[in-house]
Each structure stands twice: as C-alpha cells, then as structure tokens.
Amino acid sequence: MNKFLVILSIVLLSALPLFSQKTDMSQLIKENFAFANSQYKYMMTLTPPDKMPQSYNEQTGKFIAHERTWWCTGFYPGSLWYIYEQTGDPAIKKEAERALTIIEPNKTYTGNHDLGFMMYCSFGNAYRITKEQSYRDIIHQSAASLATRYRPDAKIIQSWNSNQYFKGPVIIDNMMNLELLYWSANNGGEKRFKDIAITHSNTTLKNHFRPDYSSYHVIDYDLKTGKVLRKATWQGAADCSSWARGQGWGLYGYTMMYRFSKDRRYLDHARKIASFILKHPNLPEDKIPYWDFDAPQIPNAKRDASAGALIASALLELAQYTSGAEKQSYIDNARDMILSLSGEKYKAKVGENGGFLLKHSTGALPLNSEIDVPLVYADYYYLEALKRYKDWYL
C-alpha cells in the first residue's frame, strides 16, 4: 500500500507543472480577451464611420484608418468577431455588423489579390459564428472576384497589376487568400475555385522557396509562358533576405492548404518552413522576430509583433497535424510567442495605443511605412492564436 501511495504521489507531482501551465494559459487567455473587449470598445470611438482602423502614431496621437479597398480592412471586423465569440458583448457584435456593411462592396473588387484578407477574415468569421446565409453568399461572390485574377497560362493568381517594376507579380502573402477560394468551393461555391487554389499553391511551392525553405517575397512571372523573370522583395531587407512576415505567410498558407487538401507535400513543406523559422540563429530569445531575419543592425533591428502573432497562430494549427515531440515543440514555441506578446514589452495598456492590443509591429521598413507601430493584423492573428490555444490545447 505504501509503495502504491509513493507511485501515486510521484505521478501527481509530475502532473502539477502541466496543470499549472494549463491553468495559467487559461487565465491569461480569458484576461486578454477581456482586455481586447475593452480596447476595441475604445477603438470604436476613434474609428471614422466610413473607414477601418489600421494603426496609431503614438508620437502625434494620430489614429490611422483606411478606406474599404485597403488590404487590411477585413481584420477589424474579424477581430471584433473573435472578441464577441469569447465575451458575448452585444456592443462588440453590433460594431462588427456595422463594419461588415462598410466593406461588403469589396465582394466585387478585383483590383488586387487581397480579397481573402478583406472578406474571409471578416465574413468568414461572421458566418462561422452566426451561420447567416447572406454572409456565405458574400464569401462566394468574393471568391469569384478573386478568381478573376487567375492567370491560367502562368498557373498563378496575379497579386498586383503589372507596373513599372513587375510584369506579373506574385507575393508570398497570396497564399493566405487561397483559404477564401478553397472554403467557398467546399461550401457551395464553384468547384474551380479549389483547382485554382491548388494550382497556385503548386506554382508557389516550385518557385518561391530557397533550398533552406525560406521564401522570396516577390516572384515576377511572364504571364504568357509562366517563366520566372525575377525573384525580388518589396518589403524585405534585400531580394535575397528572409522577410519575417513573409515566412509567416508561407507557414500559415501551406498549413492551411494541408487542412483542406490533405496533400502531404503541403504538410511537409510547412514543417520545413517552421524548422527554418524556429532554428534560425537570428530568432530572438523572446521568439518575436526582427522585421527581417537578415535585417541590418541585428540585434538592434526593429521587431515585428505581427510576424510573431501570425507564426504563433500557424504553429498551433501545424501542431494539429503532427505528433510526439514535434507537435509539442510547435505548441511550446507558440505559447512562448503568446506569452511574449502578452507581456509588458508588446502589449498596450488599457485605454492607450489607439485601442490596439499590440505594439512594435513593422509594416514595410524599406518604404519607411508603419515602423514600430500597432497594426490591425497583428491584433487579428494574436486573437486567433489565443482562440486556437484555448480550443485545442486547454
């Protein structure tokens, strides 16, 4: 009997750290959604009636918002739906619904590839939570608009229109917009949307990645032949560098494509991207990346909280499709990122930061744009990571 009690005590004691860890994360997530509820109710008072929040300049006190066709306008309503789902605050839901009416005309927008960011992060979450039929119809129309940018000869979805710099540019960010297409195809939309998503994924897999599984930012294509004209960057430190958020887009994109297709090539590729990120010698101790893994001035280079939030969310999904020590590594690294973002360095104080949750994101440093500021998509992927951790690992 005494031997049994000793063994039982050892088992219980060994389980205590895990129990404490789960309890701590549960409380942290609950507190952060309450914080988000408060912050976004403050942000609501600053948001122009016809625009969506983007950022905030702490030095000037200027709240920055953009008109509806800006690529980020789906993140504000998407974040509101994440918050409402956790808190049930009717004021948050009402604002989410109002924001959707502002961006709804984007369902016929064909000016670039960003329909997924605009319309799936927003209406996708709205439909998931409410099952409102009109939201699903808007998603299908948005997918049809995105599909107009498919170039069958090159086997890609063209990201930006041809311009003085590029003939047929595709950026790694475009992987994120494939979720709109694939979801629509699986939920009553046109079946060709799935084929477009798969074809674009395969072309990107072939041309966007280096031998170490880091990604170029921009690949320029000949739209008639599909020939690669140039491998370049627009927001990274150099054509040959690894722009941090771009690595996150690739990780998230191929993990998501595996979710839909169950094509093992996509899962294996996502795992290799994760290895590149997590084993990179320039990944800081707190796991929040510098704006580029090859940025000048490391360790004094600017951080990108948006990349940290995005990568954390992607790793939590990647863990769903792996097992053993690999799975636990993804969960642990994502948790470290969430804890860092939830700490004093990156998280705003209540009633400050223009209502945004996170500080220290970097939009496009080479363009001198959005440097060391809050960004709406950093909040979105942070909230998504919190939700995913709660749903899958508590």
Summary of the structure (lengths in Angstrom):
residues: 394
radius of gyration: 20.9
end to end distance: 33.5
largest distance: 81.3
contacts: 1406
relative contact order: 0.11
helix: 59%
strand: 11%
